[in-house]
Amino acid sequence: MMGVLERIRQFLWCFVELAFLAVLALILIYLILGQDAGVFVSSVANNVLTFANGLQPQTLVGLAIVLALVFLILGRMKAPRMD
């Protein structure tokens, strides 16, 4: 059962990575071609810009603190113990 859950988690994580890369590729195409990139690429770029403009500075600081804590905790969990 745990093996199945692990495979599902890996599949979903792969899907998230591919979707993120697709959005980054569309943003790059929009930056290169501008308004001539097409309707779909322009709409994705506009959605990303709307989302980025909607974030408050407090939200960004909170996310940065949470990410720093996660990396700190993960680093301590992986560090070899000196017994």
Secondary structure as GFF3:
##gff-version 3
##sequence-region A 1 83
A	DSSP	alpha_helix	2	33	.	.	.	ID=ss1
A	DSSP	three_ten_helix	34	37	.	.	.	ID=ss2
A	DSSP	alpha_helix	39	54	.	.	.	ID=ss3
A	DSSP	alpha_helix	57	78	.	.	.	ID=ss4
###
